[in-house]
Amino acid sequence: MEFVRRAKENELAKVVKIADIKDNKDIPTVPDPTEKDLDRIKKYDKALEELLS
């Protein structure tokens, strides 16, 4: 994931991206999540895992 690689290069960008991902994957804000929503959440989980490693 290119956006993860770029964010990891800069500590401030990394902190901001982590906060952004946490906000974006907040499933309770999606009333009836579709398969597409769940796939997006999985993508965010992978990105967050990479950023935190």
mmCIF file of the N, C-alpha and C atoms, coordinates in Angstrom:
data_MODEL
# 
_entry.id   MODEL 
# 
loop_
_atom_site.group_PDB 
_atom_site.id 
_atom_site.type_symbol 
_atom_site.label_atom_id 
_atom_site.label_alt_id 
_atom_site.label_comp_id 
_atom_site.label_asym_id 
_atom_site.label_entity_id 
_atom_site.label_seq_id 
_atom_site.pdbx_PDB_ins_code 
_atom_site.Cartn_x 
_atom_site.Cartn_y 
_atom_site.Cartn_z 
_atom_site.occupancy 
_atom_site.B_iso_or_equiv 
_atom_site.pdbx_formal_charge 
_atom_site.auth_seq_id 
_atom_site.auth_comp_id 
_atom_site.auth_asym_id 
_atom_site.auth_atom_id 
_atom_site.pdbx_PDB_model_num 
ATOM 1   N N  . MET A 1 1  ? 0.837   -1.174 0.000  1.00 0.00 ? 1  MET A N  1 
ATOM 2   C CA . MET A 1 1  ? 0.000   0.000  0.000  1.00 0.00 ? 1  MET A CA 1 
ATOM 3   C C  . MET A 1 1  ? 0.885   1.241  0.000  1.00 0.00 ? 1  MET A C  1 
ATOM 4   N N  . GLU A 1 2  ? 0.811   1.958  -1.067 1.00 0.00 ? 2  GLU A N  1 
ATOM 5   C CA . GLU A 1 2  ? 1.660   3.134  -1.253 1.00 0.00 ? 2  GLU A CA 1 
ATOM 6   C C  . GLU A 1 2  ? 1.432   4.183  -0.170 1.00 0.00 ? 2  GLU A C  1 
ATOM 7   N N  . PHE A 1 3  ? 0.190   4.427  0.205  1.00 0.00 ? 3  PHE A N  1 
ATOM 8   C CA . PHE A 1 3  ? -0.078  5.463  1.205  1.00 0.00 ? 3  PHE A CA 1 
ATOM 9   C C  . PHE A 1 3  ? 0.531   5.121  2.556  1.00 0.00 ? 3  PHE A C  1 
ATOM 10  N N  . VAL A 1 4  ? 0.653   3.845  2.869  1.00 0.00 ? 4  VAL A N  1 
ATOM 11  C CA . VAL A 1 4  ? 1.277   3.419  4.124  1.00 0.00 ? 4  VAL A CA 1 
ATOM 12  C C  . VAL A 1 4  ? 2.782   3.655  4.052  1.00 0.00 ? 4  VAL A C  1 
ATOM 13  N N  . ARG A 1 5  ? 3.378   3.284  2.944  1.00 0.00 ? 5  ARG A N  1 
ATOM 14  C CA . ARG A 1 5  ? 4.816   3.479  2.781  1.00 0.00 ? 5  ARG A CA 1 
ATOM 15  C C  . ARG A 1 5  ? 5.185   4.953  2.913  1.00 0.00 ? 5  ARG A C  1 
ATOM 16  N N  . ARG A 1 6  ? 4.407   5.816  2.269  1.00 0.00 ? 6  ARG A N  1 
ATOM 17  C CA . ARG A 1 6  ? 4.688   7.256  2.344  1.00 0.00 ? 6  ARG A CA 1 
ATOM 18  C C  . ARG A 1 6  ? 4.503   7.773  3.762  1.00 0.00 ? 6  ARG A C  1 
ATOM 19  N N  . ALA A 1 7  ? 3.469   7.346  4.436  1.00 0.00 ? 7  ALA A N  1 
ATOM 20  C CA . ALA A 1 7  ? 3.202   7.819  5.799  1.00 0.00 ? 7  ALA A CA 1 
ATOM 21  C C  . ALA A 1 7  ? 4.295   7.372  6.765  1.00 0.00 ? 7  ALA A C  1 
ATOM 22  N N  . LYS A 1 8  ? 4.831   6.186  6.564  1.00 0.00 ? 8  LYS A N  1 
ATOM 23  C CA . LYS A 1 8  ? 5.869   5.678  7.463  1.00 0.00 ? 8  LYS A CA 1 
ATOM 24  C C  . LYS A 1 8  ? 7.173   6.460  7.346  1.00 0.00 ? 8  LYS A C  1 
ATOM 25  N N  . GLU A 1 9  ? 7.348   7.186  6.270  1.00 0.00 ? 9  GLU A N  1 
ATOM 26  C CA . GLU A 1 9  ? 8.576   7.947  6.056  1.00 0.00 ? 9  GLU A CA 1 
ATOM 27  C C  . GLU A 1 9  ? 8.625   9.217  6.893  1.00 0.00 ? 9  GLU A C  1 
ATOM 28  N N  . ASN A 1 10 ? 7.497   9.649  7.426  1.00 0.00 ? 10 ASN A N  1 
ATOM 29  C CA . ASN A 1 10 ? 7.427   10.901 8.173  1.00 0.00 ? 10 ASN A CA 1 
ATOM 30  C C  . ASN A 1 10 ? 6.599   10.667 9.431  1.00 0.00 ? 10 ASN A C  1 
ATOM 31  N N  . GLU A 1 11 ? 7.190   10.932 10.599 1.00 0.00 ? 11 GLU A N  1 
ATOM 32  C CA . GLU A 1 11 ? 6.524   10.619 11.866 1.00 0.00 ? 11 GLU A CA 1 
ATOM 33  C C  . GLU A 1 11 ? 5.188   11.351 12.023 1.00 0.00 ? 11 GLU A C  1 
ATOM 34  N N  . LEU A 1 12 ? 5.140   12.619 11.652 1.00 0.00 ? 12 LEU A N  1 
ATOM 35  C CA . LEU A 1 12 ? 3.887   13.365 11.762 1.00 0.00 ? 12 LEU A CA 1 
ATOM 36  C C  . LEU A 1 12 ? 2.834   12.778 10.816 1.00 0.00 ? 12 LEU A C  1 
ATOM 37  N N  . ALA A 1 13 ? 3.234   12.487 9.597  1.00 0.00 ? 13 ALA A N  1 
ATOM 38  C CA . ALA A 1 13 ? 2.300   11.887 8.634  1.00 0.00 ? 13 ALA A CA 1 
ATOM 39  C C  . ALA A 1 13 ? 1.794   10.545 9.146  1.00 0.00 ? 13 ALA A C  1 
ATOM 40  N N  . LYS A 1 14 ? 2.672   9.801  9.787  1.00 0.00 ? 14 LYS A N  1 
ATOM 41  C CA . LYS A 1 14 ? 2.289   8.492  10.336 1.00 0.00 ? 14 LYS A CA 1 
ATOM 42  C C  . LYS A 1 14 ? 1.221   8.652  11.416 1.00 0.00 ? 14 LYS A C  1 
ATOM 43  N N  . VAL A 1 15 ? 1.428   9.589  12.318 1.00 0.00 ? 15 VAL A N  1 
ATOM 44  C CA . VAL A 1 15 ? 0.457   9.830  13.398 1.00 0.00 ? 15 VAL A CA 1 
ATOM 45  C C  . VAL A 1 15 ? -0.892  10.261 12.821 1.00 0.00 ? 15 VAL A C  1 
ATOM 46  N N  . VAL A 1 16 ? -0.852  11.151 11.848 1.00 0.00 ? 16 VAL A N  1 
ATOM 47  C CA . VAL A 1 16 ? -2.083  11.645 11.222 1.00 0.00 ? 16 VAL A CA 1 
ATOM 48  C C  . VAL A 1 16 ? -2.798  10.509 10.495 1.00 0.00 ? 16 VAL A C  1 
ATOM 49  N N  . LYS A 1 17 ? -2.035  9.685  9.759  1.00 0.00 ? 17 LYS A N  1 
ATOM 50  C CA . LYS A 1 17 ? -2.642  8.586  8.995  1.00 0.00 ? 17 LYS A CA 1 
ATOM 51  C C  . LYS A 1 17 ? -3.269  7.558  9.924  1.00 0.00 ? 17 LYS A C  1 
ATOM 52  N N  . ILE A 1 18 ? -2.619  7.274  11.046 1.00 0.00 ? 18 ILE A N  1 
ATOM 53  C CA . ILE A 1 18 ? -3.183  6.332  12.020 1.00 0.00 ? 18 ILE A CA 1 
ATOM 54  C C  . ILE A 1 18 ? -4.522  6.856  12.530 1.00 0.00 ? 18 ILE A C  1 
ATOM 55  N N  . ALA A 1 19 ? -4.570  8.138  12.882 1.00 0.00 ? 19 ALA A N  1 
ATOM 56  C CA . ALA A 1 19 ? -5.827  8.735  13.363 1.00 0.00 ? 19 ALA A CA 1 
ATOM 57  C C  . ALA A 1 19 ? -6.892  8.697  12.264 1.00 0.00 ? 19 ALA A C  1 
ATOM 58  N N  . ASP A 1 20 ? -6.504  8.978  11.037 1.00 0.00 ? 20 ASP A N  1 
ATOM 59  C CA . ASP A 1 20 ? -7.430  8.966  9.903  1.00 0.00 ? 20 ASP A CA 1 
ATOM 60  C C  . ASP A 1 20 ? -8.006  7.568  9.684  1.00 0.00 ? 20 ASP A C  1 
ATOM 61  N N  . ILE A 1 21 ? -7.138  6.567  9.722  1.00 0.00 ? 21 ILE A N  1 
ATOM 62  C CA . ILE A 1 21 ? -7.591  5.191  9.513  1.00 0.00 ? 21 ILE A CA 1 
ATOM 63  C C  . ILE A 1 21 ? -8.539  4.765  10.629 1.00 0.00 ? 21 ILE A C  1 
ATOM 64  N N  . LYS A 1 22 ? -8.194  5.091  11.866 1.00 0.00 ? 22 LYS A N  1 
ATOM 65  C CA . LYS A 1 22 ? -9.067  4.720  12.989 1.00 0.00 ? 22 LYS A CA 1 
ATOM 66  C C  . LYS A 1 22 ? -10.444 5.344  12.821 1.00 0.00 ? 22 LYS A C  1 
ATOM 67  N N  . ASP A 1 23 ? -10.483 6.580  12.369 1.00 0.00 ? 23 ASP A N  1 
ATOM 68  C CA . ASP A 1 23 ? -11.761 7.243  12.143 1.00 0.00 ? 23 ASP A CA 1 
ATOM 69  C C  . ASP A 1 23 ? -12.520 6.596  10.987 1.00 0.00 ? 23 ASP A C  1 
ATOM 70  N N  . ASN A 1 24 ? -11.821 6.293  9.905  1.00 0.00 ? 24 ASN A N  1 
ATOM 71  C CA . ASN A 1 24 ? -12.462 5.714  8.717  1.00 0.00 ? 24 ASN A CA 1 
ATOM 72  C C  . ASN A 1 24 ? -12.997 4.306  8.958  1.00 0.00 ? 24 ASN A C  1 
ATOM 73  N N  . LYS A 1 25 ? -12.382 3.561  9.853  1.00 0.00 ? 25 LYS A N  1 
ATOM 74  C CA . LYS A 1 25 ? -12.827 2.181  10.063 1.00 0.00 ? 25 LYS A CA 1 
ATOM 75  C C  . LYS A 1 25 ? -13.847 2.062  11.191 1.00 0.00 ? 25 LYS A C  1 
ATOM 76  N N  . ASP A 1 26 ? -14.380 3.171  11.636 1.00 0.00 ? 26 ASP A N  1 
ATOM 77  C CA . ASP A 1 26 ? -15.381 3.178  12.700 1.00 0.00 ? 26 ASP A CA 1 
ATOM 78  C C  . ASP A 1 26 ? -16.710 2.670  12.132 1.00 0.00 ? 26 ASP A C  1 
ATOM 79  N N  . ILE A 1 27 ? -16.893 1.373  12.201 1.00 0.00 ? 27 ILE A N  1 
ATOM 80  C CA . ILE A 1 27 ? -18.052 0.717  11.578 1.00 0.00 ? 27 ILE A CA 1 
ATOM 81  C C  . ILE A 1 27 ? -19.405 1.164  12.151 1.00 0.00 ? 27 ILE A C  1 
ATOM 82  N N  . PRO A 1 28 ? -19.501 1.529  13.432 1.00 0.00 ? 28 PRO A N  1 
ATOM 83  C CA . PRO A 1 28 ? -20.816 1.983  13.912 1.00 0.00 ? 28 PRO A CA 1 
ATOM 84  C C  . PRO A 1 28 ? -21.371 3.197  13.171 1.00 0.00 ? 28 PRO A C  1 
ATOM 85  N N  . THR A 1 29 ? -20.524 3.932  12.461 1.00 0.00 ? 29 THR A N  1 
ATOM 86  C CA . THR A 1 29 ? -21.026 5.079  11.699 1.00 0.00 ? 29 THR A CA 1 
ATOM 87  C C  . THR A 1 29 ? -21.693 4.655  10.398 1.00 0.00 ? 29 THR A C  1 
ATOM 88  N N  . VAL A 1 30 ? -21.547 3.372  10.045 1.00 0.00 ? 30 VAL A N  1 
ATOM 89  C CA . VAL A 1 30 ? -22.182 2.830  8.834  1.00 0.00 ? 30 VAL A CA 1 
ATOM 90  C C  . VAL A 1 30 ? -23.406 2.031  9.277  1.00 0.00 ? 30 VAL A C  1 
ATOM 91  N N  . PRO A 1 31 ? -24.619 2.541  9.001  1.00 0.00 ? 31 PRO A N  1 
ATOM 92  C CA . PRO A 1 31 ? -25.835 1.902  9.516  1.00 0.00 ? 31 PRO A CA 1 
ATOM 93  C C  . PRO A 1 31 ? -26.004 0.434  9.100  1.00 0.00 ? 31 PRO A C  1 
ATOM 94  N N  . ASP A 1 32 ? -25.862 0.139  7.828  1.00 0.00 ? 32 ASP A N  1 
ATOM 95  C CA . ASP A 1 32 ? -26.002 -1.226 7.309  1.00 0.00 ? 32 ASP A CA 1 
ATOM 96  C C  . ASP A 1 32 ? -24.784 -1.552 6.441  1.00 0.00 ? 32 ASP A C  1 
ATOM 97  N N  . PRO A 1 33 ? -23.685 -1.998 7.072  1.00 0.00 ? 33 PRO A N  1 
ATOM 98  C CA . PRO A 1 33 ? -22.468 -2.227 6.296  1.00 0.00 ? 33 PRO A CA 1 
ATOM 99  C C  . PRO A 1 33 ? -22.648 -3.296 5.217  1.00 0.00 ? 33 PRO A C  1 
ATOM 100 N N  . THR A 1 34 ? -22.150 -2.973 4.045  1.00 0.00 ? 34 THR A N  1 
ATOM 101 C CA . THR A 1 34 ? -22.190 -3.912 2.926  1.00 0.00 ? 34 THR A CA 1 
ATOM 102 C C  . THR A 1 34 ? -20.878 -4.695 2.885  1.00 0.00 ? 34 THR A C  1 
ATOM 103 N N  . GLU A 1 35 ? -20.798 -5.640 1.980  1.00 0.00 ? 35 GLU A N  1 
ATOM 104 C CA . GLU A 1 35 ? -19.555 -6.401 1.800  1.00 0.00 ? 35 GLU A CA 1 
ATOM 105 C C  . GLU A 1 35 ? -18.415 -5.461 1.408  1.00 0.00 ? 35 GLU A C  1 
ATOM 106 N N  . LYS A 1 36 ? -18.741 -4.454 0.610  1.00 0.00 ? 36 LYS A N  1 
ATOM 107 C CA . LYS A 1 36 ? -17.743 -3.462 0.202  1.00 0.00 ? 36 LYS A CA 1 
ATOM 108 C C  . LYS A 1 36 ? -17.214 -2.702 1.428  1.00 0.00 ? 36 LYS A C  1 
ATOM 109 N N  . ASP A 1 37 ? -18.106 -2.338 2.343  1.00 0.00 ? 37 ASP A N  1 
ATOM 110 C CA . ASP A 1 37 ? -17.688 -1.662 3.577  1.00 0.00 ? 37 ASP A CA 1 
ATOM 111 C C  . ASP A 1 37 ? -16.770 -2.560 4.401  1.00 0.00 ? 37 ASP A C  1 
ATOM 112 N N  . LEU A 1 38 ? -17.118 -3.830 4.511  1.00 0.00 ? 38 LEU A N  1 
ATOM 113 C CA . LEU A 1 38 ? -16.316 -4.767 5.295  1.00 0.00 ? 38 LEU A CA 1 
ATOM 114 C C  . LEU A 1 38 ? -14.948 -4.997 4.657  1.00 0.00 ? 38 LEU A C  1 
ATOM 115 N N  . ASP A 1 39 ? -14.898 -5.020 3.328  1.00 0.00 ? 39 ASP A N  1 
ATOM 116 C CA . ASP A 1 39 ? -13.620 -5.141 2.627  1.00 0.00 ? 39 ASP A CA 1 
ATOM 117 C C  . ASP A 1 39 ? -12.744 -3.911 2.894  1.00 0.00 ? 39 ASP A C  1 
ATOM 118 N N  . ARG A 1 40 ? -13.376 -2.747 2.903  1.00 0.00 ? 40 ARG A N  1 
ATOM 119 C CA . ARG A 1 40 ? -12.654 -1.503 3.179  1.00 0.00 ? 40 ARG A CA 1 
ATOM 120 C C  . ARG A 1 40 ? -12.077 -1.537 4.591  1.00 0.00 ? 40 ARG A C  1 
ATOM 121 N N  . ILE A 1 41 ? -12.843 -2.034 5.534  1.00 0.00 ? 41 ILE A N  1 
ATOM 122 C CA . ILE A 1 41 ? -12.383 -2.141 6.923  1.00 0.00 ? 41 ILE A CA 1 
ATOM 123 C C  . ILE A 1 41 ? -11.170 -3.077 7.001  1.00 0.00 ? 41 ILE A C  1 
ATOM 124 N N  . LYS A 1 42 ? -11.212 -4.170 6.267  1.00 0.00 ? 42 LYS A N  1 
ATOM 125 C CA . LYS A 1 42 ? -10.072 -5.104 6.246  1.00 0.00 ? 42 LYS A CA 1 
ATOM 126 C C  . LYS A 1 42 ? -8.830  -4.416 5.706  1.00 0.00 ? 42 LYS A C  1 
ATOM 127 N N  . LYS A 1 43 ? -9.011  -3.615 4.668  1.00 0.00 ? 43 LYS A N  1 
ATOM 128 C CA . LYS A 1 43 ? -7.881  -2.875 4.096  1.00 0.00 ? 43 LYS A CA 1 
ATOM 129 C C  . LYS A 1 43 ? -7.305  -1.918 5.151  1.00 0.00 ? 43 LYS A C  1 
ATOM 130 N N  . TYR A 1 44 ? -8.179  -1.235 5.864  1.00 0.00 ? 44 TYR A N  1 
ATOM 131 C CA . TYR A 1 44 ? -7.720  -0.323 6.907  1.00 0.00 ? 44 TYR A CA 1 
ATOM 132 C C  . TYR A 1 44 ? -7.016  -1.076 8.041  1.00 0.00 ? 44 TYR A C  1 
ATOM 133 N N  . ASP A 1 45 ? -7.517  -2.253 8.379  1.00 0.00 ? 45 ASP A N  1 
ATOM 134 C CA . ASP A 1 45 ? -6.868  -3.061 9.421  1.00 0.00 ? 45 ASP A CA 1 
ATOM 135 C C  . ASP A 1 45 ? -5.437  -3.411 9.020  1.00 0.00 ? 45 ASP A C  1 
ATOM 136 N N  . LYS A 1 46 ? -5.251  -3.813 7.772  1.00 0.00 ? 46 LYS A N  1 
ATOM 137 C CA . LYS A 1 46 ? -3.911  -4.143 7.277  1.00 0.00 ? 46 LYS A CA 1 
ATOM 138 C C  . LYS A 1 46 ? -3.005  -2.914 7.319  1.00 0.00 ? 46 LYS A C  1 
ATOM 139 N N  . ALA A 1 47 ? -3.526  -1.791 6.881  1.00 0.00 ? 47 ALA A N  1 
ATOM 140 C CA . ALA A 1 47 ? -2.741  -0.559 6.867  1.00 0.00 ? 47 ALA A CA 1 
ATOM 141 C C  . ALA A 1 47 ? -2.349  -0.153 8.282  1.00 0.00 ? 47 ALA A C  1 
ATOM 142 N N  . LEU A 1 48 ? -3.289  -0.251 9.194  1.00 0.00 ? 48 LEU A N  1 
ATOM 143 C CA . LEU A 1 48 ? -3.016  0.123  10.581 1.00 0.00 ? 48 LEU A CA 1 
ATOM 144 C C  . LEU A 1 48 ? -1.974  -0.796 11.185 1.00 0.00 ? 48 LEU A C  1 
ATOM 145 N N  . GLU A 1 49 ? -2.084  -2.063 10.919 1.00 0.00 ? 49 GLU A N  1 
ATOM 146 C CA . GLU A 1 49 ? -1.104  -3.035 11.412 1.00 0.00 ? 49 GLU A CA 1 
ATOM 147 C C  . GLU A 1 49 ? 0.295   -2.682 10.904 1.00 0.00 ? 49 GLU A C  1 
ATOM 148 N N  . GLU A 1 50 ? 0.383   -2.347 9.634  1.00 0.00 ? 50 GLU A N  1 
ATOM 149 C CA . GLU A 1 50 ? 1.681   -1.991 9.041  1.00 0.00 ? 50 GLU A CA 1 
ATOM 150 C C  . GLU A 1 50 ? 2.232   -0.700 9.648  1.00 0.00 ? 50 GLU A C  1 
ATOM 151 N N  . LEU A 1 51 ? 1.384   0.279  9.837  1.00 0.00 ? 51 LEU A N  1 
ATOM 152 C CA . LEU A 1 51 ? 1.836   1.545  10.410 1.00 0.00 ? 51 LEU A CA 1 
ATOM 153 C C  . LEU A 1 51 ? 2.300   1.389  11.860 1.00 0.00 ? 51 LEU A C  1 
ATOM 154 N N  . LEU A 1 52 ? 1.689   0.498  12.577 1.00 0.00 ? 52 LEU A N  1 
ATOM 155 C CA . LEU A 1 52 ? 2.026   0.308  13.992 1.00 0.00 ? 52 LEU A CA 1 
ATOM 156 C C  . LEU A 1 52 ? 3.200   -0.642 14.199 1.00 0.00 ? 52 LEU A C  1 
ATOM 157 N N  . SER A 1 53 ? 3.659   -1.266 13.123 1.00 0.00 ? 53 SER A N  1 
ATOM 158 C CA . SER A 1 53 ? 4.774   -2.229 13.274 1.00 0.00 ? 53 SER A CA 1 
ATOM 159 C C  . SER A 1 53 ? 6.127   -1.529 13.203 1.00 0.00 ? 53 SER A C  1 
# 
